[in-house]
Amino acid sequence: MSASCEIPSFKLFETELTYSFLDIQPTSKGHALVIPKEHGAKLHNLSDESLKDLLPVAKKIVKLLNLTNDGPDGQGYNILQNNGRIAHQEVDHVHFHVIPKLDDKSGLGVGWPAQPTDFEATGNLHKELLARIESEKL
């Protein structure tokens, strides 16, 4: 550990706006983090400039870890980014996880509690959102 008492990191890539390193509490071999140098607690707090720089770095890590097998079988990976405590964010600084899925036991396990579609409610929500897009110029 350095004299400044920083947490050790194992840097992978660094750009003017982004820093990436191996996770020191990995869920699988090669688990890495990609973080913006700009502080933002949640994704919507970051500038578009910072956001545009993050995913290309994540892509480089995927290639570095040889996770580019495009066949249906073989290794995969998850890109994970959480916002807010209720969404399992533990660090108040935006960060993306690149998590190799090397087998059934390692990496991220995801459950997806999908609900049946209520087309009327979904249609109403769609109309509301389109109105907000127009009125707020999002």
C-alpha positions in Angstrom: 0.0 0.0 0.0 1.3 3.5 -0.8 2.1 6.1 1.8 -1.1 8.0 0.9 -3.1 5.0 2.1 -4.9 4.5 -1.2 -6.6 1.2 -1.9 -4.3 -0.8 -4.3 -5.5 -1.1 -7.8 -4.5 -3.2 -10.8 -4.9 -0.8 -13.7 -5.9 -2.1 -17.1 -6.7 0.9 -19.3 -6.8 4.7 -18.7 -8.0 7.5 -20.9 -8.3 11.2 -20.2 -11.8 10.6 -18.8 -11.9 6.9 -17.7 -10.0 4.6 -15.5 -10.3 0.8 -15.4 -8.9 -1.9 -13.1 -9.4 -5.4 -11.9 -11.9 -5.8 -9.1 -10.2 -6.7 -5.8 -13.4 -8.7 -4.7 -14.1 -10.4 -8.1 -17.1 -12.6 -8.8 -15.1 -14.4 -11.5 -11.6 -14.3 -13.0 -11.0 -11.1 -14.9 -13.9 -9.1 -13.2 -13.0 -5.5 -13.8 -14.4 -2.0 -13.1 -14.6 0.9 -15.5 -15.1 4.3 -13.8 -15.3 7.8 -15.0 -12.8 10.3 -13.6 -15.7 12.8 -13.4 -17.6 12.3 -10.1 -21.2 11.4 -10.4 -23.2 9.4 -7.9 -25.6 8.1 -10.5 -25.5 7.7 -14.3 -27.7 10.7 -15.0 -25.2 12.9 -13.0 -22.5 12.4 -15.6 -21.8 14.5 -18.6 -22.4 13.0 -22.0 -18.7 13.4 -22.7 -17.8 11.1 -19.8 -20.5 8.6 -20.7 -19.3 8.3 -24.3 -15.8 7.3 -23.1 -16.9 4.5 -20.7 -18.3 1.7 -23.0 -15.4 1.7 -25.4 -13.1 1.0 -22.5 -15.4 -1.8 -21.3 -15.2 -3.2 -24.9 -11.4 -3.2 -24.7 -11.6 -5.2 -21.5 -13.9 -7.8 -23.1 -11.4 -8.2 -25.9 -8.5 -8.3 -23.5 -10.1 -11.1 -21.6 -10.8 -13.1 -24.8 -14.6 -13.0 -24.2 -15.4 -12.4 -27.9 -16.6 -15.9 -28.8 -19.8 -15.0 -30.7 -21.1 -18.6 -30.8 -24.1 -19.7 -28.7 -21.9 -21.8 -26.5 -18.8 -20.7 -24.7 -18.0 -17.9 -22.4 -20.1 -14.8 -22.0 -20.0 -11.6 -19.9 -22.2 -9.2 -18.1 -21.9 -5.4 -18.1 -23.5 -4.2 -14.8 -24.2 -0.6 -13.6 -26.4 0.1 -10.5 -27.9 3.4 -9.5 -29.2 3.9 -5.9 -29.1 1.7 -2.8 -32.4 0.0 -3.7 -30.7 -1.1 -6.9 -27.7 -2.5 -5.0 -25.3 0.5 -5.6 -22.8 0.4 -2.7 -20.3 3.1 -3.9 -21.6 6.6 -4.6 -19.6 7.0 -7.8 -20.7 5.6 -11.1 -18.9 2.5 -12.2 -19.5 -0.3 -14.6 -18.6 -3.9 -13.8 -17.3 -6.1 -16.7 -18.0 -9.6 -15.3 -16.8 -12.7 -17.2 -19.3 -15.6 -17.2 -16.8 -18.4 -17.6 -19.1 -21.2 -16.4 -22.4 -21.8 -14.5 -20.8 -21.3 -11.1 -18.7 -18.1 -11.6 -19.7 -14.6 -12.5 -23.1 -12.9 -12.1 -26.3 -14.9 -11.5 -29.3 -13.0 -12.6 -33.0 -13.7 -11.9 -35.5 -11.8 -14.1 -39.0 -11.7 -12.4 -40.8 -10.7 -15.6 -44.5 -9.7 -15.3 -47.2 -10.4 -17.8 -47.7 -7.4 -20.1 -50.7 -5.1 -19.4 -50.9 -3.6 -22.9 -53.4 -0.8 -21.8 -51.1 0.3 -18.9 -48.0 0.0 -21.1 -49.8 2.1 -23.9 -50.7 4.8 -21.4 -47.2 4.9 -20.0 -45.9 5.2 -23.6 -48.1 8.2 -24.3 -47.0 9.9 -21.0 -43.4 9.3 -21.9 -43.7 10.6 -25.4 -45.4 13.8 -24.1 -42.5 14.3 -21.7 -39.9 13.8 -24.4 -41.7 16.5 -26.5 -42.3 18.9 -23.7 -38.9 18.6 -22.0 -36.9 18.1 -25.2 -35.2 15.0 -23.8 
